[in-house]
Amino acid sequence: MASGVKPRVKVPKKAAAGESVTLKTLISHKMESGQRKDSDGNAIPRSIINRFTCEFNGESVIDVTMEPAISTNPYFEFEAMVPEAGEFKFTWYDDDGSVYEETKAIAIG
């Protein structure tokens, strides 16, 4: 697991049924491409977030595949329809096998 990785998400606390809401995500991650060498000349292993998904009540909202050229601390902002009260689940997948998750509930009101 990469050190210092911290996922953050911003989801409105409530929305009207059928309303489209803006979701914002950021994950603090160094994103090592595997192309650099350390001071001893050894290759630094690749460690990037290679996939990001978001689900609402178990249904896929977004599924993004990322490549080595992605910047550090990737940020996503996107819209999602909220048909009912529920929970958004955000998941980031790292090359080293680590999985980072964050969940946020949204109410109808």
N, C-alpha and C positions, 0 to 999 in steps of 0.2 A: 504494500500500500504506500503510495506517495505521501510524503509528509506535508503538513500544512494545507491539505485539501479541505475546502469548506464550501459546501453548496448553500446558496441563498436563493429564495424565491419570494415573489410578491404576488399575492392573489387577493382580490377584494374579499371582504368578510361576507358580503351578501350581494345578491343580484336578483333581478326579476326572472321568473321562469321564461326560458327562450331567449334571454338576453345574451349578447356577445360581450365577453369581458376580455380585457388585456392582461396577459400573464407575462411576468418578467423573471428571468432566471440568470444567475451568474454563479460560476463555480471558480473558486480560487485554485489554480493549478498551474505549475510551471511549464508543462507541455514540452518535454525534451524530445527533439526530433530523432535522435539516434545518430545524427551526422557529426556532432561535436566530439572532441577528445578532451580528457582530463589532463592535468599537469604532467602526468606520467606517460601520456601518449595513448592511453587506452580509450576505446570508444565508450562514451556514456550511453547506457542502454536507453532505447526509445521508451518513452512513457508519455502517452497522450490520451486524452479523453477521445475515444474513437466512435462513440455513439451516445446519443441523448434521446430519451423518450419521455413522453408525458401521456398519462392515462387519466380519464375521468370515470370514476365508478367502474373500473376494469375495461373501459373502451378506449382504444387508441385515439389520441388527439394529434400527436405529432411523433415522428420517428426520423431522426437525422443521423446520417453517417458522416463522420468527420475524418479528414485526411491530415497528414503530418504538417501541412502548411497552416493549420488553424492557429490563431494567436493564443497567447497565454490568457488565462482567465476568460474563457468563452462566455459570451452574453447572448441570450436569446430573448426576443420579445415577439409574442404572437397572440392571436385572438382565438378564443374558444367559446363555443355555444354552451350555455348552462341550461339544460332542460329541466333539471330538478336539483334539490339539495344533494350534496355529496362531497367527494374528496378527490382532489387532484393528487396524483402520485408522479413525482419527477425522478428519473433515474439516469445517472451518468455511468458509463462503462469505460474503464481504464484498460490500456494494453496489458498491464501487469495482472489482470484478473480482478482487480478491485471494483466494487460496485458501490456507488454513493447514492443514497436515496433521501428524499425529503417529501413530506406530505403536507397538504394544506386543505382544510375543509372550507366549504362555501355554503352559505344558507340562502334560502329563497325568502325574499321579503319585500 
